[in-house]
Amino acid sequence: MELALQNLLICVILFYTVYYAILGMACRMLKVYVLDVLVPFDFKTRPSWLNTNYKVFLVSMEVAYFVDLLFVLVVEEWVWDYTISVTILHVAITSTVILEFPLTSHWWAALGSGLISMLCGGQALAYCLFKDNFIYPDLDDFERKD
């Protein structure tokens, strides 16, 4: 249990470190010179391709989820579990910081697409890197009882 919580803490720190690093690069690339530190928790920005702040938010979230395939190096084949846990924590932290539960569909769509890409990519990468460690159930002894 202690190892699981330690790994979760490492993954959360990794997630937000990558998120803010990508946020800084996206602000620089899109020439946004005022960085709001609450951007990872902002679900109230109206979605518009004309809104540079929205593009920074969207690029940061999606790229952060993709780059956080680094979770594989911390948790090996348990990427799916930690990905979902970090996402749930992110929703909880967002609700706490903004003092409101996010109900906007564009925020959930961005979060969901990032989650799915990290789940699929992370599990595939974990399988490639740690296929000798994966536990496969032995179904030979499983019998159907009529």
C-alpha positions as CSV (number, residue, x, y, z in Angstrom):
1,M,0.0,0.0,0.0
2,E,2.8,2.4,0.9
3,L,4.5,1.7,-2.5
4,A,1.3,2.3,-4.3
5,L,0.8,5.7,-2.6
6,Q,4.4,6.6,-3.2
7,N,4.1,5.8,-6.9
8,L,0.8,7.7,-7.1
9,L,2.6,10.8,-5.6
10,I,5.4,10.5,-8.1
11,C,2.9,10.2,-11.0
12,V,0.9,13.2,-9.8
13,I,4.1,15.3,-9.4
14,L,5.3,14.1,-12.9
15,F,1.9,14.9,-14.4
16,Y,1.9,18.5,-13.2
17,T,5.6,19.0,-13.9
18,V,5.1,18.0,-17.5
19,Y,1.8,19.9,-17.7
20,Y,3.5,23.2,-16.6
21,A,6.5,22.6,-18.7
22,I,4.3,22.1,-21.8
23,L,2.2,25.1,-20.7
24,G,5.3,27.3,-20.7
25,M,6.4,26.1,-24.1
26,A,2.8,26.5,-25.5
27,C,2.7,30.0,-24.2
28,R,6.0,30.8,-25.8
29,M,5.0,29.2,-29.1
30,L,1.6,30.9,-29.3
31,K,3.0,34.2,-27.9
32,V,0.9,34.3,-24.8
33,Y,3.1,36.4,-22.4
34,V,0.8,36.3,-19.3
35,L,0.9,32.8,-17.8
36,D,-2.0,32.0,-15.5
37,V,-0.9,29.3,-13.0
38,L,-4.5,28.1,-12.7
39,V,-4.7,27.1,-16.4
40,P,-4.6,23.4,-15.7
41,F,-7.7,23.8,-13.6
42,D,-9.6,26.3,-15.9
43,F,-12.7,24.8,-17.4
44,K,-14.5,28.0,-17.8
45,T,-12.6,29.4,-20.8
46,R,-14.9,29.3,-23.7
47,P,-13.7,27.0,-26.5
48,S,-12.7,28.9,-29.6
49,W,-9.9,28.5,-32.1
50,L,-9.6,32.3,-32.1
51,N,-9.0,32.3,-28.3
52,T,-5.2,31.9,-27.9
53,N,-5.6,31.1,-24.2
54,Y,-8.0,28.2,-25.0
55,K,-5.5,26.8,-27.6
56,V,-2.7,27.0,-24.9
57,F,-5.0,25.1,-22.5
58,L,-5.9,22.5,-25.0
59,V,-2.4,21.9,-26.4
60,S,-1.0,21.7,-22.9
61,M,-3.5,19.2,-21.6
62,E,-3.3,16.9,-24.6
63,V,0.5,17.0,-24.9
64,A,0.9,16.5,-21.2
65,Y,-1.2,13.4,-21.2
66,F,0.8,12.1,-24.2
67,V,4.2,12.8,-22.7
68,D,3.1,11.3,-19.4
69,L,3.6,8.0,-20.9
70,L,6.7,8.3,-18.7
71,F,4.4,6.8,-16.0
72,V,5.5,3.5,-17.5
73,L,9.0,4.0,-16.1
74,V,7.5,4.5,-12.6
75,V,4.7,1.9,-12.4
76,E,5.6,-0.5,-15.2
77,E,2.6,-2.5,-16.3
78,W,0.1,-0.7,-14.0
79,V,-0.1,2.3,-16.2
80,W,-3.9,2.1,-16.6
81,D,-4.5,2.2,-12.8
82,Y,-2.3,5.2,-12.2
83,T,-3.5,7.0,-15.3
84,I,-7.1,6.8,-14.0
85,S,-6.1,7.6,-10.4
86,V,-4.2,10.7,-11.5
87,T,-7.1,11.8,-13.7
88,I,-9.5,11.4,-10.8
89,L,-7.2,13.4,-8.6
90,H,-6.9,16.1,-11.3
91,V,-10.7,16.4,-11.4
92,A,-10.8,16.6,-7.5
93,I,-8.0,19.2,-7.4
94,T,-9.8,21.2,-10.2
95,S,-13.0,21.2,-8.3
96,T,-11.2,22.3,-5.1
97,V,-9.2,25.1,-6.8
98,I,-12.1,26.5,-8.8
99,L,-14.7,25.7,-6.1
100,E,-17.0,24.2,-8.6
101,F,-17.4,20.9,-10.3
102,P,-16.5,21.0,-14.0
103,L,-19.6,20.5,-16.1
104,T,-18.4,21.8,-19.4
105,S,-18.4,19.3,-22.2
106,H,-15.3,20.7,-23.9
107,W,-13.2,20.2,-20.7
108,W,-14.4,16.7,-20.3
109,A,-13.8,15.9,-24.0
110,A,-10.2,17.2,-23.7
111,L,-9.7,15.3,-20.5
112,G,-11.2,12.1,-21.9
113,S,-9.2,12.1,-25.1
114,G,-6.0,12.7,-23.2
115,L,-6.9,9.9,-20.8
116,I,-7.7,7.4,-23.6
117,S,-4.5,8.2,-25.5
118,M,-2.5,7.8,-22.3
119,L,-4.3,4.5,-21.4
120,C,-3.8,3.0,-24.8
121,G,-0.3,4.3,-25.5
122,G,0.8,3.7,-21.9
123,Q,-0.4,0.1,-21.8
124,A,1.1,-0.6,-25.3
125,L,4.4,0.9,-24.2
126,A,4.3,-1.0,-20.9
127,Y,3.6,-4.3,-22.8
128,C,6.6,-3.7,-25.1
129,L,9.0,-2.7,-22.3
130,F,7.8,-5.2,-19.6
131,K,6.2,-8.1,-21.5
132,D,8.2,-10.6,-19.4
133,N,6.7,-9.1,-16.2
134,F,3.0,-9.3,-17.3
135,I,0.9,-11.8,-15.4
136,Y,-1.3,-13.9,-17.6
137,P,-4.1,-15.9,-15.9
138,D,-3.9,-19.6,-16.3
139,L,-7.3,-20.6,-17.6
140,D,-6.5,-24.3,-18.2
141,D,-7.9,-25.4,-14.9
142,F,-11.1,-23.3,-15.3
143,E,-14.0,-25.6,-15.9
144,R,-17.6,-24.8,-16.4
145,K,-19.9,-26.4,-13.9
146,D,-23.3,-27.4,-15.3
